[in-house]
Amino acid sequence: MPQIPLIEDLTAGPIPAGSFLLVEYDAASQWYNASLTIAAEWLGTGGPVAYYVSTQTPDRIHSRLKQLGVNTDALEKDDLLRILDWYTVTLGQKSQEKFAYASLKVADLSIWFSKFLKGPPSGAWLNIVDNHSTVARFNDEKAWVEFALTRAIPAVLPGGQIGIIGIIRGVHSEWASKQLEAAVDGVLDFKLEEVGDETRNLIRVRNMHNVGFDARWHRLKTGENFEVTLEK
């Protein structure tokens, strides 16, 4: 299985297949760029990626991945890259993407995920949800949490895949956040910190259940092509 950039730089070994990780991030942090960096590097080693986009247009995701050296057209044709559009429906429009959702109501999403669980794609798929908090905008919080616990998180298990789901820090109740934290295999934090006149983007592994990890905060560096790396 390919290495997960940024994240496995901070663990003592590989994250096992079938793991699910929760990212809690400050809205102004570098999580979005980091998630695309992770996707690009995973694709670069031959691993397939399913990227659920809810905060930007799919076209922008294509553009950003191409800046990172990814031939998105070829990979989509070979079914090694799936960009799943959760964004267009939030605008009340119909998506032109191959993989798109007509509703973010958990009753509708649950039907799709139930079908997915019966026949998940084989291989070392990396599933990244850039912002699962978007789904909470259209649902009661309890229903949103129940969907994550019974559909979204179990979806990575049958095929031995890995899931990474992002939620915005500070917009959910403590009850909801703790429910998700208790259900996953690891929790990571991305934050923006202001020190005097300086702004720092940071990452840390708060907890991992199945692999050793470095729990210290680490500074992030963003390149001209928006690639996010650990600052040495």
N, C-alpha and C positions, 0 to 999 in steps of 0.2 A: 504494500500500500504506500502511495506517495507520502512525503512529509508535509504536514500542515505548516506553512510559513508563519512567522511571528509567534504562533501559539506553541508549536513544538520546539521553538528556540528557548522556551521557558519551562519545558518539562524534562524530566530525567530520562524519558524514553518515549516511544511512539504511543499515540492515543489509540486504544483498541478499536477495531471495527465494531459497529453497533453502538458507538458512544454518541451522546447528545450533549452539546454545550450551550450554555446560556451566556449571552453577552449583554451586560447592562451598561449603557453608554450615555454620556452627556450629549445633549442634542448638538452642541457645537464641536464635538470631538472629531477625531479622524477615523471613526468607525467605518463610515461608508467607503472611504478610499481604502482603508485596510481590508475590508471585506472583498473588494475587487482585486486587491493585490493577492490575497489568499486564493481567490478563484483563478487568477491568471497563472500563478505559479503551480497550482495543482494541475491545471490543464497542460502546462508546459512539460510536466513529467508524464503525461499520458493518461492522467486520471480524469474521469468524466465529472462534470459539474452541473447541478441544477440550481439556478440562481433565481430566487423569488424576489421580484422588485416591486416595491410599493411606494417608494418616495421619489423616484425619478422615472422618466420615460424609458421604455426599452431601447429606443434609439440612442439615448445617452449612455446606457450601459454598453451597448455595442461599441460606441465611440471610445469610451474609457478603456475597455478591454483591448481595443486595437492600439491605443496609445501604449499599452503595456506589452505589446508584441503578440497579441492573440489574433489568429485568423478566425474570427467568429463565424464567418459564412461557411468555411470548410468544416469547422467543428460541428456546427448545427446540422449540416448535411449528413455528417457521419454519426449523428446522434451522440456526440460526446459533450455537447453543450446544450442545455435547455434554459432559456430565459422565460420564466413563468411570470406573466403580466398580471400583477395585482393592482397596478397603478391606474390604468385607463378606466376601469370600472368606478374608481373613486371620483372621476370627473363626470360620470353619467354617460360615458361614451362606450362604443363597441371597439374592442381591440382587434387589430389586424395580425397579431402575433399567433403563431401556431399553438402555443401553450398559453391560454388566457382563461380568466375566470369572469363569469358574468355576474357574480355576486360575492360579497364578502360576509354575508350572513352565515353564521356557523351551521345552521341547518343545511344550507346548500353546500358549504365547504365539506361538511361531514360526509355527504353522499359521495363526493369525489374521492375523499381520502379513504373511505371504506372500500371503494373499488380498487384504489391504488394498493391498499394493504393486501388484497387478494393476489396481486401479481406485480410486485415491485420490480423495477429494472435490476438486472444482475450486474455485478461489477462493483468496483470501489467508488461509488458515487459520493461526492461531497455535496451536501444540500445546505445552501446558505439562504436564510431569510433576513433581508437587510433590516426590516423594521416590522416586527409582528405587532407592535403597538397600533399600527394602522387598522388591523382587524378589530381591535378593541373599540375603535371609534364607531363601529357599526353594530355593536352588540353589547348586551349586558355583561358586566365584568365577570360574573360567575359563569355565564355561558362561554365566554372567551377563554377563561382558565380551563374549564372542563374540556373544551375542544383541543386545547394545547396538550392536556394530559392524556386524553384518550384517542386522539387522532394524529396530531402533528408530531409529537415526540415518538410514539410507537412506530411511525412510518419508516424510520431508519433501521429498525431492528431486523426485519425478516431477511433483507438482502445484505446484511452486514455493512451497511453504509455508515456515514458519519453526518450528523446534523449540527448546524450552528445557527442559533436563532437570536436575533437582536431585539431588545426592547429599550425604550427610552427611560432613563432613570428619572424618577420623580413624578411621573404621570399616572402611575398605578397605585392602588392601595398597598399597604404593607402586607395585608393578607394575600393579595394576588401575587406579589413578588415572591413571598416566602413559599407559596405553593409551587411556583415554577422552580425556584432554587432547590427545593427538596426533591424534585422529580428528575433532575438532570444529573449527568456524570461530572460536570465541571461548570464553574462560574468564573467569567472574566469581566474585568472592568476597563472601560476606556473613559478617560476624563480629560478635561481641559482645566489647567491650573494657571492662575495668574500670580506671579511672584514679582512684586514691584512693577517695573515697566515691561517685564518679560512674560510671555505666554508659553506654556509648555503643554505638549500633548503626551499623555502617559497611558501605559497599559500595565495591567498586572493580572496574574492568575490568583483569584481569591481562594479557589478550592478545586481539587481534583480527587475523585474517589478511586480511580483505577490506575494512576501513575504519579510518581513523585514530581514535585514542581517547585519553582522559585517563586515565592510569594511577594517579592519586592516589586515596587513600582519601577518601571523602565521607561525611559524617554523615547519618543518616536520621532523619526525624521521623514519628511515628505519631499520626494524628488520633483523635478520639473514635469515629469509625466504622471505625477500623482501616486507613484509607487511609495508605499509606506514600509519603512524598515526600522529596526531597532538602532538607536544611536549608540555607537561604540564609545 
